Amino acid sequence: ENVKMVLFENFDDYGFGDRRAVFAPFLGSGGVVDLQPLFFNLTLDTTMAMLLGKLVYSLRIDNGNEDSNRAFVESFITAQESLVKRFRIAFFYFLYAFLSFRRVCSTTHRFVEDYIHERNLQSSEAGELYGFIDKLAQKCGTTAELRDQLLNVLLAGRDTTACCLSWIVRFLVRHSEVMDRVRTEIVSVLGKMWYLAFIIKESMKIFRLRLYPLVPLNNKTAMRITILPTSSRPNRKSPILVKRGKVVIMSQYEIDELKDIGWAYFPFNGGPRACLGEDFAIMEVLYTIVRLLQSFPLVKLPVGEKNEVVGSEKQRLTLVLSSADGCRVNLGQSIAS
Ligand code: HEM
């Protein structure tokens, strides 16, 4: 319920409710806009609002008129991009953007730490004011630990959900029969929207988020000697021994293609370390699509935009898998205020 409140109340404040302000600067000719970068801003804002109860207004050009918001947003984005590049060059990570990486990390850290101190989150009187964050604060011994936990959830919740939205809207504007059904459902049903919920869950399969899993690679470290029942070698018959401390990299991207594997589809993973934000993400995606289609009922594929066969889209791999061609749509001109 808390999450719902944060999402619903704040959305209209700085999201699609304020759609003239949000979309106007991005609109190209004929009401054409790439929604993908906006979805990244939106999910940064909603996840921050959920975590800290604080708006950073990354979706608004003026950042809510606060320099600290702007600095945080820019630094967080740059830090994350650098992180991915450093991750890719493995042992040589320290060679990439050493000084600038430290600088953006420290701006990002300071922003969250200031908030922790400002709200006195770690004092015993902090109580139950902020729900999630209080519970986390009680578990974390130091400010740095609490800061890192918060940033971890921000990282986990933001890009994944933005990519999910982007792939789904790309799909909807390319499949008018599905889009029409969603529109009809939004108009006719108040309350549970089974069809849209189905699309969101299934898009991860049908629209081949099976093919384009939002988290394409993941890894786990063996805490003890472990035997995996089948190896990844071509015949996949023999077991494989994993020594203690060794890292096993799983590729959801590859596994989805292996028809004979039972647990092949796990966009949120499973077990004790499964995604904590699954419900939040599904609700956020559902809500955003409903609000988008309510605000822009005529949204469609722009003229001249490629309508490629599902499965042949260009992709971009960072920590997540996004559309390399973005999510360009024609909003359909009717930007009523
Ligand atoms: C469509 C959106 C999302 C997808 C596909 C997704 C997927 C995943 C996956 C695959 C993992 C790794 C689990 C593992 O390694 O076992 C994960 C972890 C996690 N996710 Fe999500 N996620 C999404 C949205 C979110 C959101 C919105 C939040 C929070 C607001 C969130 C919070 C987390 C956290 C905290 C973890 C770490 C859990 C742990 O290590 O115990 N996720 N997610």
Residues whose N, C-alpha, C, O or C-beta is under 5 A from the ligand:
A	BS01	HEM	V153 A156 G157 T160 T161 C164 L214 V215 N218 F266 P267 F268 N269 G270 P272 R273 A274 C275 L276 G277 E278 F280 A281
